[in-house]
């Protein structure tokens, strides 16, 4: 039996919309990263971009469990000497929640040209509206929708 190798010309890409309201950031990111890579498809091939497009809405309603809002830090560098900056995730999520979701998903993709190409198929929006109605995206229910939170 021969191994099936997908060709990019044969792959049909779909658009999905995921509502991030009340979902934990890491669980949402893991599921979106798998869809961007195409791991949900039977024709998944590791070295070919077989993934679909994903639109994440309501990124401002994503939750962080435990004490991560107060303890976790977002770090970035200004490219000047001594330019390492840190801000708490409480402030980062309040001001740039779409960037926080984007960075979390980016961290779960491969660090190569295939991962960078997969990341271009991701759109993240703070509110409930998105401009991709013409692509007729399918609403995707996340696996973690019944998440009750920490007790």
N, C-alpha and C positions, 0 to 999 in steps of 0.2 A: 504494500500500500504506500502510495506517495504522500509526502507531507504537503498540505495545501499552503501556498504562499500567496497572500493577497497582493493584488496590484492596485496602485492608487487610482487608476482609471476605472476600475470595476467597483470601487467603494461608493455607496450612496450615503451621503451625510445628511443627518436630520438636525433639526433645531429643537432644543428642550428648554423649558422654563422651570426653574426651581424656586419656590417661595421659601426664603430662609427664615421666616418668622418663627421665633422660638426654638430654633435648632442650635445645638452646640457647634461652635466654629470648627473644631477639628473633625467631627463626624461629617459635617456638611462638606468640608474640604476634601476629605478622603473619597467621598462618593462622586463629587464633581471631577476630581482628578482622574478617577477610573473611567468616567464617561468621556472625558477629553482624550484619553489615550485609546479608547475603544475596547477596553477590557470586558465590556458587557456584551460584545458581539461574538458570535461563534467563529467568525473569520479573523479574529485578532491575530496580528502578526507583530512581533516586538519591534522590528526595524522599519515598519511602514506606518504612516499616519492614517489610521483607520477610524479615528475618533469622531465624535459629533460636536456640534456647536452647543454651548450652554449659556443661557441667560439667567443670572441670579438676581432676583428682586428682593426688596426689603432687607438689604444688608444691615441697615441700622437697627434691626430687631434681632440680630444674632446674639446668642448668649455665650458667656464664658463661665464654666463651672468652677466651683470652689472659690478660692481667693485670687484667681488669676487676674481679675480686673485691677486689684490693688498691688499685686506682687510682680506680675509679668511686665517686662519692659520691651518697648519697640526701639531697636537700635538702628541708626543709620549714620553714614559718614558724609561730611560736606566736601570731602576731597581737599581740604586744607589741613595743614599740620595741626594736630590736636583737635580735629574736628569731629570726634565721635560724639554723637548726640543720643540721649536716651529720654524717652517719655513713657509714662505709665499707660497701660492699655486702656484704662478708664478714660483718659483724655483722648487717646488715639481713636478709640471706638466712637467717642462722642463727636469728634471732628471729621474723621476720615474712615468711616466704617467700611466703605466700599474698597478702599485701599487695603484695609486689614484683611478682608476676605480674599482679595486678589493675591496678597502676599502669602497667605496661608495655603492657597491652592498652588501657587507657584512653587512653594517649598516641597510639595508632594509630587511634583513632576520630575522627570529625569533632567539632569543638568547637562544637556547636550543640545544639538540642533533640533532634534525631534521634539524635545520638551519645549523649546522656544517656539516651534511651529504650532504645537498643541495649545500653548498659552494664548496665541492669537485668536483662538476660537472661543475665548471666554469673554463675556460681557457682565459687568457687575453694576447694579444700580441701587441707590439708597432707598428710593420709594417704590411704590407699587406699579408705576408706569415704566414702559420701555418702548423704544422706537422700532422694534423688530417684528411688528405685526405682519408685515408683508411676507416674511419667511414662514408664516404659519407654524409657530413653535408649538410643540406638544407639552402640556403641563405634566410634569413628572413629580410623582409623590416620592419624597425621600424615604429611605428605609427607616430613618430615625424619627419619623413624625410623631410616634407615640412616646417620645422621650419625656419623662416626668421631672427630670432634674435631680439634684442631690437631695437626699433626705437627711 
